[in-house]
């Protein structure tokens, strides 16, 4: 028999809040498109945007057809994956197994869908400038079912093995950030570096676009984290404030270190530092107080800036630093829960963080989550990318890469440049 949790009465305020947060998280993917696009060369701009928008379409289908069921249906065995009772959203109007909700289950379906979308879109930053559009679409479709949905079950389903092992992940430090970062690393390794990297300068072509994207991400992240409270109450307010403050801390930490190292505080550094802080607070937003949230952001800004150097040392071309920002930031935030989680912030915290006198127990649970999510996401993503490379191919040709993905993959250009008229000029 399929076991269902008795549904709590639907609360209109909670429902309205979750619908608003769903829209906010959806906006993050176009924001990510702008954030990434400004950092690539102009001949790849539309292709970068297209990958984020395509993730919206592809993951929406896979989530409705099977992803949601694999993530949140009653466990199919061993805490590894959900069953197939909810395939095609059959019975999805019934209570979500093990999760008491005061919103309609379909609102929960939609909210969780937006998490799956943004996680898939994040990976595109590592493959920028060189991946075939058809290969990207296929990778995302397979990955969203094989990697994302099972990991979501491990962490967020009450019957998932990491959830039962004691991992605390409020809004996706493992499921979103570590998963996307480890998957991005695997894809980058299978793809190989961009032609000319790291010898050639591949500077961002439109930093105002990147800053616009960072602003939209920051705006949407409030819904991402505060909406994960699933109610419009005190916990949501606490998570919203922690999210903002960690973004502030990330920007301050990054810019302070950048200024010390290079003598300049850059706009790209400010935007990236803010995102690093937002990444790091994602797993911790509902567990830490405001001042510790600032500390989490500052640490993330500093460490993620140093982490960018890793790709040059180990010679992997993560084009837009998904590993340095999202993987490293996700690890920092996930471990921070074990150090700073407070029962006063969230009564669901069974053991306070180490720095609050709670001992090493929760730190161990968090480290287990980091290791398990990293190994699974990297290994499975590497296998998917390798299989696609061996069958349909992953990379564009050298000529297409030189021409630019906008033209070679989409027959379009982001910018129409016209020659300056010489009429009226004097020699």
C-alpha positions in Angstrom: 0.0 0.0 0.0 1.2 3.5 -0.8 1.5 5.5 2.5 0.4 9.1 2.5 0.8 11.7 5.2 -2.5 13.2 6.4 -2.8 16.6 4.8 -2.9 19.6 7.0 -5.5 22.3 6.3 -4.5 24.6 3.4 -3.5 28.0 4.6 -4.2 30.8 2.2 -1.2 33.0 3.4 1.3 30.1 3.1 -0.1 29.2 -0.3 0.3 32.8 -1.6 3.8 32.9 -0.2 4.9 29.7 -1.9 3.4 30.8 -5.2 5.3 34.1 -5.0 8.5 32.3 -4.1 8.0 29.9 -7.0 8.0 32.9 -9.3 11.0 34.4 -7.6 13.0 31.2 -8.1 11.9 30.9 -11.7 13.3 34.5 -12.3 16.7 33.3 -11.0 17.2 31.3 -14.2 16.9 34.3 -16.6 19.0 36.1 -14.0 21.6 33.4 -14.3 21.5 33.7 -18.1 22.4 37.4 -17.9 25.0 36.7 -15.2 26.7 34.1 -17.3 26.2 35.9 -20.7 28.1 39.0 -19.7 31.1 36.9 -18.8 31.5 35.2 -22.1 32.8 36.6 -25.4 30.2 38.4 -27.5 30.1 35.6 -30.2 28.8 33.2 -27.6 26.2 35.5 -25.8 23.0 34.2 -27.2 24.1 30.5 -26.9 24.7 31.1 -23.2 21.2 32.6 -22.7 19.7 29.8 -24.8 21.1 27.1 -22.5 19.5 28.6 -19.4 16.1 29.1 -21.1 16.2 25.6 -22.6 16.9 24.2 -19.1 13.5 25.7 -18.1 11.7 23.8 -20.8 13.6 20.5 -20.6 13.6 20.1 -16.8 9.9 21.1 -16.6 9.0 18.1 -18.7 11.3 15.6 -17.0 10.2 16.8 -13.6 6.5 16.4 -14.4 6.9 13.0 -16.1 9.2 11.3 -13.7 11.6 13.5 -11.7 9.1 14.6 -9.0 8.1 11.0 -8.3 11.7 9.8 -8.0 12.4 12.7 -5.6 9.4 12.8 -3.4 7.4 9.6 -3.7 7.5 7.0 -1.0 10.9 5.3 -0.9 11.4 2.5 -3.4 14.1 0.9 -1.2 17.2 1.8 0.8 16.5 5.5 0.9 18.0 5.9 -2.6 15.1 6.9 -4.8 11.4 7.4 -4.7 8.9 5.1 -6.4 6.8 5.6 -9.5 3.4 6.2 -7.9 3.5 9.9 -8.8 4.7 9.5 -12.4 3.1 12.1 -14.7 1.9 13.8 -11.5 -0.7 11.1 -11.0 -2.0 11.4 -7.4 0.1 14.6 -7.0 -2.9 16.4 -5.6 -2.7 14.1 -2.5 -0.4 14.8 0.4 3.3 14.6 -0.1 4.6 11.4 1.6 6.2 12.3 5.0 6.1 16.1 4.5 3.3 18.0 6.4 2.2 20.9 4.2 -0.2 23.8 4.7 -0.1 24.5 0.9 -1.7 22.5 -1.9 0.7 19.7 -3.0 0.8 21.0 -6.5 2.2 24.3 -5.1 5.0 22.2 -3.6 5.5 20.4 -7.0 5.9 23.8 -8.7 8.3 25.2 -6.1 10.6 22.2 -6.2 10.5 22.2 -10.0 12.2 25.7 -10.0 15.1 24.3 -7.9 15.6 21.5 -10.4 15.7 24.0 -13.2 18.2 26.4 -11.7 20.5 23.5 -10.7 20.6 22.2 -14.3 21.2 25.7 -15.7 24.1 26.4 -13.3 26.1 23.6 -15.0 26.2 25.5 -18.3 28.8 27.9 -16.9 31.4 25.2 -17.0 30.8 24.2 -20.6 30.5 27.7 -22.0 31.8 28.5 -25.5 32.3 24.9 -26.7 29.3 22.5 -26.2 26.9 21.6 -28.9 23.4 22.7 -28.3 21.8 19.3 -28.9 24.3 17.7 -26.6 23.5 20.2 -23.8 19.8 19.5 -24.2 20.3 15.7 -24.0 22.7 16.0 -21.1 20.3 18.1 -19.0 17.3 15.8 -19.8 19.2 12.7 -18.6 21.0 14.4 -15.8 17.8 15.8 -14.2 16.4 12.3 -13.9 19.5 10.3 -13.1 21.4 12.7 -10.9 19.2 15.5 -9.5 16.0 13.6 -8.6 17.7 10.8 -6.6 19.9 13.3 -4.7 16.9 15.4 -3.9 15.3 12.2 -2.5 18.4 11.4 -0.4 18.3 14.8 1.3 14.8 16.2 1.3 12.5 13.1 1.4 11.9 12.0 5.0 12.8 8.5 3.9 16.0 9.5 2.0 19.2 8.0 3.5 21.0 11.2 4.1 18.0 12.8 5.7 17.7 9.8 8.0 21.4 10.0 8.7 21.0 13.5 10.2 22.1 15.8 7.4 20.6 19.3 7.6 20.2 21.2 4.3 17.6 23.9 4.4 17.5 25.0 0.7 20.0 23.0 -1.3 23.7 23.2 -0.3 24.1 19.6 -1.3 21.1 19.1 -3.7 21.7 22.4 -5.7 25.2 23.8 -5.1 27.5 20.8 -4.5 25.5 18.8 -7.0 25.8 21.5 -9.8 29.5 22.2 -9.0 30.5 18.5 -9.0 28.5 17.9 -12.1 30.1 20.9 -13.8 33.6 19.7 -13.0 32.8 16.3 -14.5 31.4 17.9 -17.7 34.3 20.2 -18.1 36.8 17.4 -17.8 35.0 15.3 -20.4 34.6 18.3 -22.7 38.2 19.5 -22.5 39.3 23.1 -22.4 38.3 25.9 -24.7 40.7 26.2 -27.6 43.4 28.7 -26.6 42.8 28.4 -22.9 44.6 29.5 -20.8 47.0 31.2 -23.2 44.4 33.5 -24.8 42.6 36.3 -23.0 38.9 35.5 -22.8 37.6 38.6 -21.1 33.9 39.2 -20.3 32.3 41.2 -23.0 29.5 43.0 -21.1 29.9 43.4 -17.3 26.7 45.5 -16.9 24.8 42.5 -18.1 26.6 40.4 -15.5 25.7 42.8 -12.7 22.1 42.9 -13.9 22.1 39.1 -13.6 23.6 39.2 -10.2 20.9 41.6 -9.0 18.1 39.3 -10.3 19.8 36.3 -8.7 20.0 38.1 -5.3 16.4 39.2 -5.6 15.2 35.7 -6.5 17.4 34.0 -3.8 15.1 35.5 -1.1 12.3 33.3 -2.5 14.8 30.4 -2.9 15.8 30.3 0.7 12.9 31.9 2.6 10.4 29.9 0.6 12.1 26.7 1.8 10.4 27.3 5.2 7.2 26.3 3.3 5.3 28.7 5.5 4.9 32.4 5.7 6.1 32.8 9.3 9.0 33.5 11.6 11.4 31.0 10.0 10.8 32.4 6.5 11.6 35.9 7.8 14.8 34.6 9.5 15.9 32.8 6.4 15.2 35.9 4.2 17.4 38.1 6.4 20.2 35.6 6.7 20.2 35.2 2.9 20.6 38.9 2.3 23.2 39.4 5.0 25.3 36.5 3.7 25.2 38.0 0.2 26.5 41.3 1.7 29.2 39.4 3.6 30.3 37.6 0.4 30.7 40.8 -1.5 32.7 42.4 1.3 35.0 39.4 1.8 35.7 39.1 -1.9 36.3 42.8 -2.6 38.5 43.2 0.5 40.7 40.3 -0.5 40.7 41.4 -4.2 41.7 44.9 -3.3 44.6 43.6 -1.1 45.8 41.1 -3.8 45.5 43.3 -6.9 45.0 46.9 -5.7 41.6 47.1 -7.4 38.1 46.2 -6.3 36.3 45.1 -9.5 32.6 45.1 -10.4 32.9 41.4 -11.5 34.5 40.6 -8.1 31.6 42.4 -6.3 29.0 40.5 -8.2 30.7 37.1 -7.9 31.4 37.6 -4.2 27.8 38.3 -3.5 26.8 35.2 -5.4 29.4 33.2 -3.4 27.8 34.4 -0.2 24.3 33.6 -1.4 25.5 30.1 -2.3 27.0 29.4 1.1 24.0 30.5 3.1 21.6 28.3 1.0 21.9 25.2 3.2 22.2 27.3 6.4 19.6 30.0 5.9 17.0 28.4 8.1 19.4 27.4 10.9 21.7 30.3 11.6 21.3 33.7 13.2 21.9 37.0 11.4 25.5 37.7 12.6 26.7 34.2 11.8 25.1 34.6 8.4 27.4 37.5 7.7 30.4 35.5 8.8 29.4 32.6 6.4 29.2 35.1 3.6 32.6 36.7 4.3 34.3 33.3 4.6 32.7 32.2 1.3 33.8 35.4 -0.5 37.4 34.9 0.6 37.7 31.2 0.0 35.9 31.1 -3.3 38.2 33.8 -4.7 41.2 31.7 -3.8 39.4 28.6 -5.2 39.4 30.1 -8.7 43.1 29.5 -8.8 42.6 25.8 -8.7 41.5 25.5 -12.3 44.8 26.9 -13.4 46.8 24.7 -11.1 44.9 21.5 -12.1 44.3 22.5 -15.7 40.6 22.0 -15.9 38.6 24.7 -17.9 35.6 25.6 -15.8 34.8 28.6 -18.0 32.7 30.6 -15.6 33.9 29.2 -12.2 31.0 27.0 -11.3 33.3 24.8 -9.2 35.0 27.7 -7.4 31.7 29.5 -6.5 29.0 26.9 -6.3 30.8 23.8 -5.3 33.2 25.4 -2.9 30.5 27.8 -1.6 28.1 24.9 -1.1 30.7 22.9 0.9 31.4 26.0 3.1 27.7 26.5 3.8 26.9 22.8 4.4 29.8 22.6 7.0 28.7 25.9 8.5 25.5 24.3 9.5 27.4 21.9 11.7 29.3 24.8 13.2 26.6 27.4 13.7 23.1 25.8 13.6 21.0 27.2 16.5 17.9 25.7 18.1 16.8 29.2 18.9 16.5 29.9 15.1 15.0 26.6 14.2 13.6 24.2 16.8 14.1 21.3 14.3 17.8 21.5 15.0 18.4 18.4 17.2 22.1 19.3 17.9 23.4 22.8 18.0 26.5 23.7 16.0 30.0 23.0 17.3 30.7 26.6 18.0 27.5 26.9 20.0 28.5 24.0 22.3 26.8 21.2 20.4 29.8 19.0 19.8 31.0 17.3 16.7 28.0 15.2 15.9 26.3 17.5 13.4 29.6 18.4 11.8 30.0 14.7 11.0 26.5 14.5 9.5 27.3 17.5 7.3 30.6 16.1 6.1 28.9 12.8 5.2 26.5 14.8 3.1 29.3 16.7 1.3 31.2 13.5 0.5 28.1 11.6 -0.7 26.7 14.4 -2.8 30.1 15.1 -4.3 30.9 11.5 -5.2 27.5 10.7 -6.6 27.0 13.9 -8.7 30.6 13.8 -10.1 30.5 10.1 -10.9 27.1 10.0 -12.5 27.6 13.2 -14.4 31.0 12.0 -15.7 29.4 8.8 -16.9 26.5 10.7 -18.7 29.0 13.1 -20.4 31.3 10.3 -21.4 28.5 8.3 -22.9 27.2 11.3 -24.9 30.7 12.1 -26.1 31.0 8.5 -27.4 27.6 8.6 -29.1 26.3 11.9 -30.3 29.4 14.0 -29.5 29.7 16.9 -27.0 31.8 19.6 -28.7 31.4 21.8 -31.6 34.1 21.7 -34.3 37.1 24.0 -34.1 35.7 26.0 -36.9 32.3 26.4 -35.2 34.0 27.4 -31.9 36.1 30.0 -33.7 33.0 31.3 -35.5 31.0 31.5 -32.2 28.1 29.4 -30.9 25.6 32.1 -31.6 26.1 31.8 -35.4 27.1 28.1 -35.6 24.4 26.7 -33.3 21.6 29.2 -33.6 22.2 31.2 -36.8 21.9 34.4 -34.9 24.0 37.1 -33.4 23.6 39.1 -30.2 24.8 42.3 -31.6 24.5 43.8 -35.1 27.5 45.9 -35.8 27.4 48.4 -38.7 30.3 50.2 -40.2 30.6 53.9 -39.4 29.7 56.0 -42.3 32.5 58.1 -43.8 30.1 60.7 -45.3 30.9 64.2 -44.2 34.4 63.3 -42.9 37.3 65.4 -43.9 40.7 64.0 -44.7 
